[in-house]
Every structure is written in C-alpha cells, then in structure tokens.
Amino acid sequence: MSARNHGLTKTLVQRYASGKPWDYDMIESGYNYRLDEIRSALGLSQIKRIKKLNALRKKFLNITIRD
C-alpha cells in the first residue's frame, strides 16, 4: 500500500510529458496523506509533550492493572 500519490505508477510530470496525463496505472491501493497547517501544528505540539503524555498513560495503565 502506498502512502502517497494514490498508488499511481507515474508522476504528474511524467504523465504530462507523454502528452497523455490520463494514461497511468494503479499498481496498488494507496492513500494521499498530506497534512494541512492546523494538523501539522497540532502534531508538533503533541510531539513536544510526548514524554509527559506517555507517563500519564503508564500511570493510568498501572492503576487499571492493580484494580
């Protein structure tokens, strides 16, 4: 599975260079993951807090396991 270009076999430049931009094969299923600015900012803020968040998860896990 491809995480980019929806699994297309040719890039946009390659498709237009041949004069037939509609001519391409999809060899596998794929997704087109591209983050917008809001989700990028949220991700960066979460990365800064990852150690604290993981510590909280471990704390809650230990409480759950004991009970």
All heavy atoms as a GROMACS GRO file, in nm:
protein
  552
    1MET      N    1   0.084  -0.118   0.000
    1MET     CA    2   0.000   0.000   0.000
    1MET      C    3   0.088   0.124   0.000
    1MET      O    4   0.185   0.130   0.072
    1MET     CB    5  -0.090  -0.003   0.123
    1MET     CG    6  -0.196   0.102   0.117
    1MET     SD    7  -0.315   0.099   0.251
    1MET     CE    8  -0.344  -0.071   0.278
    2SER      N    9   0.054   0.215  -0.080
    2SER     CA   10   0.133   0.337  -0.094
    2SER      C   11   0.070   0.449  -0.010
    2SER      O   12  -0.051   0.466  -0.011
    2SER     CB   13   0.137   0.379  -0.240
    2SER     OG   14   0.201   0.503  -0.254
    3ALA      N   15   0.152   0.522   0.060
    3ALA     CA   16   0.103   0.633   0.140
    3ALA      C   17   0.111   0.765   0.064
    3ALA      O   18   0.100   0.871   0.122
    3ALA     CB   19   0.181   0.642   0.270
    4ARG      N   20   0.134   0.756  -0.064
    4ARG     CA   21   0.148   0.877  -0.142
    4ARG      C   22   0.102   0.853  -0.285
    4ARG      O   23   0.114   0.744  -0.338
    4ARG     CB   24   0.295   0.917  -0.140
    4ARG     CG   25   0.320   1.052  -0.201
    4ARG     CD   26   0.462   1.093  -0.181
    4ARG     NE   27   0.480   1.213  -0.260
    4ARG     CZ   28   0.593   1.270  -0.282
    4ARG    NH1   29   0.700   1.222  -0.228
    4ARG    NH2   30   0.601   1.376  -0.354
    5ASN      N   31   0.052   0.953  -0.348
    5ASN     CA   32   0.012   0.951  -0.489
    5ASN      C   33  -0.093   0.846  -0.523
    5ASN      O   34  -0.103   0.804  -0.637
    5ASN     CB   35   0.134   0.931  -0.580
    5ASN     CG   36   0.227   1.048  -0.574
    5ASN    OD1   37   0.187   1.160  -0.546
    5ASN    ND2   38   0.353   1.023  -0.597
    6HIS      N   39  -0.170   0.801  -0.428
    6HIS     CA   40  -0.280   0.708  -0.452
    6HIS      C   41  -0.236   0.580  -0.524
    6HIS      O   42  -0.316   0.518  -0.591
    6HIS     CB   43  -0.391   0.775  -0.532
    6HIS     CG   44  -0.448   0.897  -0.470
    6HIS    ND1   45  -0.529   0.892  -0.359
    6HIS    CD2   46  -0.436   1.027  -0.501
    6HIS    CE1   47  -0.566   1.014  -0.327
    6HIS    NE2   48  -0.510   1.098  -0.411
    7GLY      N   49  -0.111   0.541  -0.516
    7GLY     CA   50  -0.064   0.420  -0.582
    7GLY      C   51  -0.038   0.434  -0.730
    7GLY      O   52  -0.024   0.335  -0.802
    8LEU      N   53  -0.030   0.555  -0.781
    8LEU     CA   54  -0.007   0.576  -0.924
    8LEU      C   55   0.136   0.535  -0.962
    8LEU      O   56   0.228   0.548  -0.884
    8LEU     CB   57  -0.028   0.722  -0.963
    8LEU     CG   58  -0.168   0.778  -0.942
    8LEU    CD1   59  -0.171   0.925  -0.978
    8LEU    CD2   60  -0.268   0.703  -1.025
    9THR      N   61   0.151   0.491  -1.086
    9THR     CA   62   0.282   0.446  -1.132
    9THR      C   63   0.366   0.559  -1.190
    9THR      O   64   0.487   0.545  -1.202
    9THR     CB   65   0.268   0.337  -1.240
    9THR    OG1   66   0.189   0.389  -1.346
    9THR    CG2   67   0.203   0.213  -1.183
   10LYS      N   68   0.303   0.667  -1.232
   10LYS     CA   69   0.377   0.777  -1.294
   10LYS      C   70   0.351   0.906  -1.216
   10LYS      O   71   0.243   0.926  -1.162
   10LYS     CB   72   0.331   0.800  -1.438
   10LYS     CG   73   0.361   0.685  -1.531
   10LYS     CD   74   0.312   0.718  -1.670
   10LYS     CE   75   0.334   0.602  -1.766
   10LYS     NZ   76   0.285   0.633  -1.900
   11THR      N   77   0.450   0.993  -1.214
   11THR     CA   78   0.432   1.124  -1.150
   11THR      C   79   0.354   1.214  -1.244
   11THR      O   80   0.336   1.185  -1.363
   11THR     CB   81   0.567   1.190  -1.119
   11THR    OG1   82   0.633   1.221  -1.241
   11THR    CG2   83   0.654   1.102  -1.033
   12LEU      N   84   0.311   1.326  -1.194
   12LEU     CA   85   0.237   1.423  -1.275
   12LEU      C   86   0.322   1.471  -1.393
   12LEU      O   87   0.274   1.481  -1.506
   12LEU     CB   88   0.196   1.542  -1.188
   12LEU     CG   89   0.108   1.647  -1.254
   12LEU    CD1   90  -0.027   1.588  -1.291
   12LEU    CD2   91   0.091   1.766  -1.161
   13VAL      N   92   0.449   1.496  -1.368
   13VAL     CA   93   0.539   1.542  -1.475
   13VAL      C   94   0.552   1.435  -1.582
   13VAL      O   95   0.547   1.465  -1.703
   13VAL     CB   96   0.678   1.579  -1.416
   13VAL    CG1   97   0.777   1.609  -1.526
   13VAL    CG2   98   0.666   1.697  -1.321
   14GLN      N   99   0.568   1.310  -1.543
   14GLN     CA  100   0.580   1.202  -1.640
   14GLN      C  101   0.453   1.186  -1.724
   14GLN      O  102   0.459   1.162  -1.844
   14GLN     CB  103   0.611   1.070  -1.569
   14GLN     CG  104   0.749   1.063  -1.509
   14GLN     CD  105   0.765   0.942  -1.420
   14GLN    OE1  106   0.670   0.893  -1.361
   14GLN    NE2  107   0.889   0.895  -1.406
   15ARG      N  108   0.338   1.202  -1.660
   15ARG     CA  109   0.211   1.187  -1.734
   15ARG      C  110   0.194   1.299  -1.835
   15ARG      O  111   0.150   1.276  -1.948
   15ARG     CB  112   0.094   1.183  -1.637
   15ARG     CG  113   0.093   1.057  -1.553
   15ARG     CD  114  -0.035   1.036  -1.477
   15ARG     NE  115  -0.097   1.155  -1.426
   15ARG     CZ  116  -0.105   1.187  -1.297
   15ARG    NH1  117  -0.049   1.108  -1.207
   15ARG    NH2  118  -0.166   1.296  -1.259
   16TYR      N  119   0.226   1.422  -1.798
   16TYR     CA  120   0.210   1.534  -1.892
   16TYR      C  121   0.318   1.535  -1.999
   16TYR      O  122   0.295   1.582  -2.109
   16TYR     CB  123   0.208   1.668  -1.816
   16TYR     CG  124   0.070   1.704  -1.769
   16TYR    CD1  125   0.027   1.667  -1.644
   16TYR    CD2  126  -0.017   1.773  -1.851
   16TYR    CE1  127  -0.101   1.698  -1.600
   16TYR    CE2  128  -0.144   1.806  -1.810
   16TYR     CZ  129  -0.186   1.768  -1.684
   16TYR     OH  130  -0.312   1.798  -1.642
   17ALA      N  131   0.438   1.482  -1.970
   17ALA     CA  132   0.546   1.479  -2.069
   17ALA      C  133   0.509   1.388  -2.187
   17ALA      O  134   0.549   1.413  -2.300
   17ALA     CB  135   0.675   1.432  -2.005
   18SER      N  136   0.432   1.284  -2.158
   18SER     CA  137   0.393   1.193  -2.266
   18SER      C  138   0.278   1.248  -2.349
   18SER      O  139   0.244   1.191  -2.452
   18SER     CB  140   0.352   1.057  -2.207
   18SER     OG  141   0.231   1.070  -2.136
   19GLY      N  142   0.218   1.359  -2.303
   19GLY     CA  143   0.106   1.417  -2.376
   19GLY      C  144  -0.027   1.353  -2.342
   19GLY      O  145  -0.130   1.388  -2.397
   20LYS      N  146  -0.024   1.256  -2.253
   20LYS     CA  147  -0.146   1.187  -2.212
   20LYS      C  148  -0.152   1.180  -2.059
   20LYS      O  149  -0.119   1.078  -1.999
   20LYS     CB  150  -0.148   1.045  -2.268
   20LYS     CG  151  -0.145   1.038  -2.418
   20LYS     CD  152  -0.140   0.893  -2.462
   20LYS     CE  153  -0.123   0.882  -2.612
   20LYS     NZ  154  -0.106   0.742  -2.651
   21PRO      N  155  -0.196   1.288  -1.994
   21PRO     CA  156  -0.197   1.287  -1.848
   21PRO      C  157  -0.294   1.186  -1.789
   21PRO      O  158  -0.284   1.151  -1.673
   21PRO     CB  159  -0.237   1.430  -1.811
   21PRO     CG  160  -0.302   1.485  -1.932
   21PRO     CD  161  -0.241   1.414  -2.049
   22TRP      N  162  -0.387   1.136  -1.867
   22TRP     CA  163  -0.483   1.038  -1.819
   22TRP      C  164  -0.428   0.896  -1.825
   22TRP      O  165  -0.491   0.802  -1.777
   22TRP     CB  166  -0.611   1.047  -1.900
   22TRP     CG  167  -0.587   1.022  -2.047
   22TRP    CD1  168  -0.585   0.900  -2.109
   22TRP    CD2  169  -0.559   1.119  -2.146
   22TRP    NE1  170  -0.556   0.915  -2.242
   22TRP    CE2  171  -0.540   1.049  -2.269
   22TRP    CE3  172  -0.547   1.257  -2.147
   22TRP    CZ2  173  -0.510   1.113  -2.388
   22TRP    CZ3  174  -0.518   1.320  -2.266
   22TRP    CH2  175  -0.501   1.248  -2.384
   23ASP      N  176  -0.310   0.878  -1.885
   23ASP     CA  177  -0.253   0.746  -1.905
   23ASP      C  178  -0.163   0.709  -1.787
   23ASP      O  179  -0.049   0.754  -1.777
   23ASP     CB  180  -0.173   0.743  -2.035
   23ASP     CG  181  -0.118   0.605  -2.067
   23ASP    OD1  182  -0.178   0.505  -2.021
   23ASP    OD2  183  -0.014   0.598  -2.134
   24TYR      N  184  -0.215   0.628  -1.697
   24TYR     CA  185  -0.137   0.582  -1.582
   24TYR      C  186  -0.197   0.451  -1.532
   24TYR      O  187  -0.310   0.416  -1.564
   24TYR     CB  188  -0.136   0.686  -1.470
   24TYR     CG  189  -0.271   0.723  -1.418
   24TYR    CD1  190  -0.330   0.650  -1.316
   24TYR    CD2  191  -0.341   0.830  -1.471
   24TYR    CE1  192  -0.457   0.682  -1.269
   24TYR    CE2  193  -0.467   0.864  -1.425
   24TYR     CZ  194  -0.524   0.789  -1.323
   24TYR     OH  195  -0.648   0.822  -1.277
   25ASP      N  196  -0.120   0.378  -1.457
   25ASP     CA  197  -0.166   0.253  -1.396
   25ASP      C  198  -0.165   0.269  -1.245
   25ASP      O  199  -0.082   0.340  -1.190
   25ASP     CB  200  -0.074   0.137  -1.433
   25ASP     CG  201  -0.078   0.104  -1.582
   25ASP    OD1  202  -0.190   0.108  -1.638
   25ASP    OD2  203   0.027   0.076  -1.638
   26MET      N  204  -0.257   0.201  -1.182
   26MET     CA  205  -0.258   0.195  -1.037
   26MET      C  206  -0.219   0.053  -1.000
   26MET      O  207  -0.299  -0.040  -1.014
   26MET     CB  208  -0.395   0.232  -0.982
   26MET     CG  209  -0.430   0.376  -1.013
   26MET     SD  210  -0.570   0.437  -0.924
   26MET     CE  211  -0.505   0.448  -0.762
   27ILE      N  212  -0.095   0.035  -0.954
   27ILE     CA  213  -0.045  -0.099  -0.928
   27ILE      C  214  -0.082  -0.148  -0.788
   27ILE      O  215  -0.074  -0.267  -0.761
   27ILE     CB  216   0.108  -0.106  -0.947
   27ILE    CG1  217   0.178  -0.003  -0.860
   27ILE    CG2  218   0.142  -0.086  -1.093
   27ILE    CD1  219   0.328  -0.016  -0.858
   28GLU      N  220  -0.119  -0.058  -0.701
   28GLU     CA  221  -0.158  -0.096  -0.566
   28GLU      C  222  -0.250   0.012  -0.509
   28GLU      O  223  -0.253   0.123  -0.560
   28GLU     CB  224  -0.035  -0.113  -0.476
   28GLU     CG  225   0.051   0.011  -0.467
   28GLU     CD  226   0.179  -0.012  -0.389
   28GLU    OE1  227   0.215  -0.128  -0.365
   28GLU    OE2  228   0.241   0.086  -0.352
   29SER      N  229  -0.325  -0.028  -0.408
   29SER     CA  230  -0.410   0.074  -0.346
   29SER      C  231  -0.322   0.169  -0.268
   29SER      O  232  -0.215   0.133  -0.220
   29SER     CB  233  -0.512   0.009  -0.253
   29SER     OG  234  -0.446  -0.061  -0.150
   30GLY      N  235  -0.365   0.291  -0.257
   30GLY     CA  236  -0.283   0.389  -0.188
   30GLY      C  237  -0.366   0.501  -0.130
   30GLY      O  238  -0.485   0.512  -0.154
   31TYR      N  239  -0.302   0.581  -0.051
   31TYR     CA  240  -0.366   0.695   0.012
   31TYR      C  241  -0.287   0.820  -0.023
   31TYR      O  242  -0.173   0.811  -0.067
   31TYR     CB  243  -0.369   0.679   0.164
   31TYR     CG  244  -0.451   0.561   0.206
   31TYR    CD1  245  -0.391   0.439   0.234
   31TYR    CD2  246  -0.589   0.570   0.214
   31TYR    CE1  247  -0.465   0.330   0.271
   31TYR    CE2  248  -0.664   0.461   0.251
   31TYR     CZ  249  -0.603   0.342   0.280
   31TYR     OH  250  -0.677   0.234   0.316
   32ASN      N  251  -0.344   0.933  -0.002
   32ASN     CA  252  -0.277   1.058  -0.032
   32ASN      C  253  -0.273   1.140   0.096
   32ASN      O  254  -0.351   1.231   0.116
   32ASN     CB  255  -0.351   1.132  -0.144
   32ASN     CG  256  -0.267   1.238  -0.207
   32ASN    OD1  257  -0.152   1.256  -0.170
   32ASN    ND2  258  -0.322   1.311  -0.300
   33TYR      N  259  -0.183   1.102   0.185
   33TYR     CA  260  -0.173   1.170   0.313
   33TYR      C  261  -0.094   1.299   0.299
   33TYR      O  262   0.024   1.298   0.269
   33TYR     CB  263  -0.104   1.082   0.416
   33TYR     CG  264  -0.183   0.961   0.456
   33TYR    CD1  265  -0.131   0.835   0.443
   33TYR    CD2  266  -0.311   0.976   0.509
   33TYR    CE1  267  -0.203   0.724   0.482
   33TYR    CE2  268  -0.384   0.865   0.547
   33TYR     CZ  269  -0.330   0.740   0.534
   33TYR     OH  270  -0.401   0.632   0.573
   34ARG      N  271  -0.161   1.408   0.318
   34ARG     CA  272  -0.095   1.538   0.322
   34ARG      C  273  -0.159   1.617   0.434
   34ARG      O  274  -0.280   1.635   0.437
   34ARG     CB  275  -0.111   1.611   0.189
   34ARG     CG  276  -0.034   1.542   0.078
   34ARG     CD  277  -0.013   1.637  -0.038
   34ARG     NE  278   0.072   1.572  -0.136
   34ARG     CZ  279   0.028   1.525  -0.252
   34ARG    NH1  280  -0.098   1.536  -0.285
   34ARG    NH2  281   0.111   1.469  -0.336
   35LEU      N  282  -0.078   1.663   0.526
   35LEU     CA  283  -0.129   1.738   0.639
   35LEU      C  284  -0.149   1.884   0.604
   35LEU      O  285  -0.067   1.944   0.535
   35LEU     CB  286  -0.030   1.731   0.756
   35LEU     CG  287  -0.014   1.597   0.824
   35LEU    CD1  288   0.096   1.606   0.930
   35LEU    CD2  289  -0.143   1.554   0.888
   36ASP      N  290  -0.258   1.939   0.655
   36ASP     CA  291  -0.274   2.083   0.643
   36ASP      C  292  -0.203   2.150   0.761
   36ASP      O  293  -0.147   2.083   0.848
   36ASP     CB  294  -0.422   2.122   0.636
   36ASP     CG  295  -0.502   2.073   0.755
   36ASP    OD1  296  -0.443   2.048   0.861
   36ASP    OD2  297  -0.624   2.061   0.742
   37GLU      N  298  -0.204   2.281   0.764
   37GLU     CA  299  -0.128   2.355   0.865
   37GLU      C  300  -0.180   2.332   1.007
   37GLU      O  301  -0.102   2.321   1.100
   37GLU     CB  302  -0.131   2.506   0.835
   37GLU     CG  303  -0.049   2.546   0.715
   37GLU     CD  304  -0.124   2.528   0.583
   37GLU    OE1  305  -0.247   2.502   0.585
   37GLU    OE2  306  -0.059   2.536   0.478
   38ILE      N  307  -0.311   2.320   1.021
   38ILE     CA  308  -0.369   2.300   1.156
   38ILE      C  309  -0.324   2.166   1.213
   38ILE      O  310  -0.277   2.159   1.327
   38ILE     CB  311  -0.523   2.305   1.149
   38ILE    CG1  312  -0.569   2.436   1.092
   38ILE    CG2  313  -0.584   2.272   1.284
   38ILE    CD1  314  -0.616   2.538   1.188
   39ARG      N  315  -0.337   2.061   1.137
   39ARG     CA  316  -0.298   1.928   1.187
   39ARG      C  317  -0.147   1.919   1.208
   39ARG      O  318  -0.100   1.851   1.298
   39ARG     CB  319  -0.347   1.821   1.091
   39ARG     CG  320  -0.497   1.802   1.101
   39ARG     CD  321  -0.547   1.697   1.002
   39ARG     NE  322  -0.690   1.686   1.005
   39ARG     CZ  323  -0.774   1.766   0.942
   39ARG    NH1  324  -0.728   1.865   0.869
   39ARG    NH2  325  -0.905   1.748   0.949
   40SER      N  326  -0.070   1.987   1.126
   40SER     CA  327   0.075   1.991   1.145
   40SER      C  328   0.110   2.059   1.276
   40SER      O  329   0.194   2.011   1.352
   40SER     CB  330   0.143   2.065   1.030
   40SER     OG  331   0.121   1.999   0.909
   41ALA      N  332   0.044   2.170   1.304
   41ALA     CA  333   0.069   2.242   1.429
   41ALA      C  334   0.029   2.158   1.549
   41ALA      O  335   0.101   2.153   1.650
   41ALA     CB  336  -0.006   2.374   1.430
   42LEU      N  337  -0.084   2.089   1.540
   42LEU     CA  338  -0.127   2.002   1.650
   42LEU      C  339  -0.027   1.888   1.671
   42LEU      O  340   0.006   1.854   1.785
   42LEU     CB  341  -0.265   1.945   1.622
   42LEU     CG  342  -0.381   2.042   1.633
   42LEU    CD1  343  -0.509   1.978   1.583
   42LEU    CD2  344  -0.397   2.090   1.775
   43GLY      N  345   0.020   1.831   1.564
   43GLY     CA  346   0.120   1.724   1.574
   43GLY      C  347   0.248   1.771   1.640
   43GLY      O  348   0.304   1.703   1.725
   44LEU      N  349   0.295   1.887   1.602
   44LEU     CA  350   0.417   1.941   1.662
   44LEU      C  351   0.399   1.968   1.810
   44LEU      O  352   0.489   1.942   1.891
   44LEU     CB  353   0.460   2.069   1.590
   44LEU     CG  354   0.516   2.050   1.450
   44LEU    CD1  355   0.539   2.186   1.384
   44LEU    CD2  356   0.645   1.969   1.454
   45SER      N  357   0.283   2.018   1.849
   45SER     CA  358   0.260   2.045   1.991
   45SER      C  359   0.251   1.914   2.069
   45SER      O  360   0.294   1.908   2.184
   45SER     CB  361   0.133   2.128   2.011
   45SER     OG  362   0.018   2.053   1.981
   46GLN      N  363   0.198   1.809   2.008
   46GLN     CA  364   0.192   1.679   2.075
   46GLN      C  365   0.330   1.617   2.090
   46GLN      O  366   0.360   1.553   2.191
   46GLN     CB  367   0.100   1.584   1.998
   46GLN     CG  368  -0.044   1.626   1.997
   46GLN     CD  369  -0.107   1.623   2.134
   46GLN    OE1  370  -0.090   1.528   2.209
   46GLN    NE2  371  -0.178   1.730   2.168
   47ILE      N  372   0.414   1.634   1.991
   47ILE     CA  373   0.550   1.579   1.997
   47ILE      C  374   0.627   1.642   2.113
   47ILE      O  375   0.702   1.574   2.183
   47ILE     CB  376   0.624   1.600   1.863
   47ILE    CG1  377   0.566   1.506   1.758
   47ILE    CG2  378   0.774   1.577   1.878
   47ILE    CD1  379   0.619   1.529   1.618
   48LYS      N  380   0.605   1.770   2.134
   48LYS     CA  381   0.674   1.838   2.245
   48LYS      C  382   0.631   1.782   2.380
   48LYS      O  383   0.707   1.788   2.475
   48LYS     CB  384   0.646   1.989   2.240
   48LYS     CG  385   0.708   2.057   2.121
   48LYS     CD  386   0.670   2.203   2.115
   48LYS     CE  387   0.725   2.269   1.990
   48LYS     NZ  388   0.679   2.407   1.975
   49ARG      N  389   0.509   1.726   2.388
   49ARG     CA  390   0.456   1.676   2.514
   49ARG      C  391   0.457   1.524   2.524
   49ARG      O  392   0.399   1.467   2.616
   49ARG     CB  393   0.313   1.724   2.530
   49ARG     CG  394   0.299   1.873   2.533
   49ARG     CD  395   0.156   1.918   2.542
   49ARG     NE  396   0.067   1.812   2.588
   49ARG     CZ  397  -0.065   1.817   2.584
   49ARG    NH1  398  -0.124   1.922   2.535
   49ARG    NH2  399  -0.140   1.718   2.627
   50ILE      N  400   0.522   1.455   2.432
   50ILE     CA  401   0.511   1.309   2.423
   50ILE      C  402   0.556   1.237   2.550
   50ILE      O  403   0.493   1.140   2.593
   50ILE     CB  404   0.584   1.255   2.298
   50ILE    CG1  405   0.547   1.110   2.271
   50ILE    CG2  406   0.734   1.266   2.312
   50ILE    CD1  407   0.416   1.095   2.203
   51LYS      N  408   0.663   1.281   2.612
   51LYS     CA  409   0.711   1.213   2.734
   51LYS      C  410   0.609   1.224   2.846
   51LYS      O  411   0.582   1.127   2.917
   51LYS     CB  412   0.846   1.270   2.776
   51LYS     CG  413   0.958   1.229   2.684
   51LYS     CD  414   1.091   1.283   2.731
   51LYS     CE  415   1.200   1.242   2.633
   51LYS     NZ  416   1.331   1.294   2.671
   52LYS      N  417   0.552   1.342   2.862
   52LYS     CA  418   0.450   1.363   2.966
   52LYS      C  419   0.325   1.279   2.937
   52LYS      O  420   0.270   1.215   3.027
   52LYS     CB  421   0.414   1.511   2.975
   52LYS     CG  422   0.311   1.543   3.080
   52LYS     CD  423   0.281   1.692   3.082
   52LYS     CE  424   0.172   1.723   3.184
   52LYS     NZ  425   0.138   1.864   3.184
   53LEU      N  426   0.282   1.277   2.813
   53LEU     CA  427   0.163   1.200   2.776
   53LEU      C  428   0.185   1.050   2.796
   53LEU      O  429   0.096   0.980   2.846
   53LEU     CB  430   0.125   1.229   2.630
   53LEU     CG  431   0.074   1.371   2.601
   53LEU    CD1  432   0.060   1.392   2.451
   53LEU    CD2  433  -0.057   1.396   2.671
   54ASN      N  434   0.302   1.001   2.760
   54ASN     CA  435   0.331   0.859   2.779
   54ASN      C  436   0.339   0.823   2.927
   54ASN      O  437   0.297   0.715   2.967
   54ASN     CB  438   0.459   0.820   2.707
   54ASN     CG  439   0.438   0.805   2.558
   54ASN    OD1  440   0.326   0.786   2.512
   54ASN    ND2  441   0.545   0.814   2.481
   55ALA      N  442   0.393   0.913   3.008
   55ALA     CA  443   0.399   0.889   3.153
   55ALA      C  444   0.258   0.880   3.211
   55ALA      O  445   0.230   0.794   3.295
   55ALA     CB  446   0.478   1.000   3.221
   56LEU      N  447   0.169   0.966   3.166
   56LEU     CA  448   0.030   0.960   3.211
   56LEU      C  449  -0.037   0.829   3.168
   56LEU      O  450  -0.111   0.768   3.246
   56LEU     CB  451  -0.049   1.079   3.157
   56LEU     CG  452  -0.029   1.212   3.226
   56LEU    CD1  453  -0.099   1.324   3.150
   56LEU    CD2  454  -0.081   1.205   3.368
   57ARG      N  455  -0.011   0.786   3.048
   57ARG     CA  456  -0.068   0.660   3.000
   57ARG      C  457  -0.020   0.543   3.086
   57ARG      O  458  -0.098   0.454   3.121
   57ARG     CB  459  -0.030   0.637   2.854
   57ARG     CG  460  -0.105   0.723   2.758
   57ARG     CD  461  -0.074   0.683   2.613
   57ARG     NE  462  -0.137   0.775   2.523
   57ARG     CZ  463  -0.072   0.870   2.456
   57ARG    NH1  464   0.057   0.883   2.467
   57ARG    NH2  465  -0.138   0.951   2.376
   58LYS      N  466   0.110   0.542   3.118
   58LYS     CA  467   0.164   0.434   3.201
   58LYS      C  468   0.103   0.438   3.340
   58LYS      O  469   0.073   0.333   3.399
   58LYS     CB  470   0.316   0.446   3.209
   58LYS     CG  471   0.385   0.405   3.082
   58LYS     CD  472   0.536   0.421   3.093
   58LYS     CE  473   0.602   0.392   2.960
   58LYS     NZ  474   0.747   0.412   2.965
   59LYS      N  475   0.084   0.557   3.394
   59LYS     CA  476   0.024   0.572   3.526
   59LYS      C  477  -0.118   0.515   3.526
   59LYS      O  478  -0.155   0.438   3.615
   59LYS     CB  479   0.021   0.720   3.565
   59LYS     CG  480  -0.045   0.748   3.696
   59LYS     CD  481  -0.046   0.898   3.724
   59LYS     CE  482  -0.126   0.930   3.849
   59LYS     NZ  483  -0.135   1.075   3.872
   60PHE      N  484  -0.198   0.552   3.427
   60PHE     CA  485  -0.335   0.500   3.420
   60PHE      C  486  -0.339   0.350   3.394
   60PHE      O  487  -0.426   0.280   3.444
   60PHE     CB  488  -0.415   0.576   3.314
   60PHE     CG  489  -0.441   0.719   3.349
   60PHE    CD1  490  -0.418   0.820   3.259
   60PHE    CD2  491  -0.486   0.755   3.475
   60PHE    CE1  492  -0.441   0.953   3.291
   60PHE    CE2  493  -0.509   0.888   3.510
   60PHE     CZ  494  -0.488   0.987   3.417
   61LEU      N  495  -0.245   0.300   3.317
   61LEU     CA  496  -0.236   0.156   3.294
   61LEU      C  497  -0.208   0.083   3.423
   61LEU      O  498  -0.271  -0.017   3.455
   61LEU     CB  499  -0.127   0.126   3.190
   61LEU     CG  500  -0.101  -0.023   3.166
   61LEU    CD1  501  -0.222  -0.088   3.101
   61LEU    CD2  502   0.022  -0.041   3.082
   62ASN      N  503  -0.112   0.134   3.500
   62ASN     CA  504  -0.080   0.070   3.628
   62ASN      C  505  -0.197   0.073   3.724
   62ASN      O  506  -0.221  -0.024   3.796
   62ASN     CB  507   0.043   0.137   3.691
   62ASN     CG  508   0.170   0.108   3.615
   62ASN    OD1  509   0.180   0.004   3.550
   62ASN    ND2  510   0.264   0.198   3.620
   63ILE      N  511  -0.273   0.180   3.726
   63ILE     CA  512  -0.393   0.187   3.810
   63ILE      C  513  -0.496   0.084   3.764
   63ILE      O  514  -0.557   0.015   3.846
   63ILE     CB  515  -0.452   0.332   3.806
   63ILE    CG1  516  -0.360   0.428   3.878
   63ILE    CG2  517  -0.592   0.333   3.868
   63ILE    CD1  518  -0.396   0.574   3.859
   64THR      N  519  -0.512   0.072   3.635
   64THR     CA  520  -0.610  -0.022   3.580
   64THR      C  521  -0.569  -0.167   3.609
   64THR      O  522  -0.653  -0.250   3.643
   64THR     CB  523  -0.624  -0.002   3.427
   64THR    OG1  524  -0.658   0.133   3.402
   64THR    CG2  525  -0.730  -0.093   3.370
   65ILE      N  526  -0.442  -0.197   3.597
   65ILE     CA  527  -0.394  -0.333   3.619
   65ILE      C  528  -0.411  -0.371   3.766
   65ILE      O  529  -0.448  -0.486   3.796
   65ILE     CB  530  -0.246  -0.346   3.575
   65ILE    CG1  531  -0.238  -0.339   3.423
   65ILE    CG2  532  -0.187  -0.478   3.625
   65ILE    CD1  533  -0.098  -0.337   3.369
   66ARG      N  534  -0.386  -0.280   3.857
   66ARG     CA  535  -0.398  -0.310   4.000
   66ARG      C  536  -0.541  -0.336   4.041
   66ARG      O  537  -0.567  -0.416   4.129
   66ARG     CB  538  -0.344  -0.194   4.084
   66ARG     CG  539  -0.193  -0.196   4.096
   66ARG     CD  540  -0.146  -0.097   4.197
   66ARG     NE  541  -0.136   0.032   4.126
   66ARG     CZ  542  -0.144   0.150   4.183
   66ARG    NH1  543  -0.162   0.160   4.312
   66ARG    NH2  544  -0.132   0.260   4.113
   67ASP      N  545  -0.636  -0.270   3.978
   67ASP     CA  546  -0.778  -0.284   4.018
   67ASP      C  547  -0.845  -0.402   3.956
   67ASP      O  548  -0.820  -0.480   3.889
   67ASP     CB  549  -0.858  -0.159   3.982
   67ASP     CG  550  -0.813  -0.038   4.065
   67ASP    OD1  551  -0.755  -0.059   4.171
   67ASP    OD2  552  -0.841   0.074   4.020
   0.00000   0.00000   0.00000
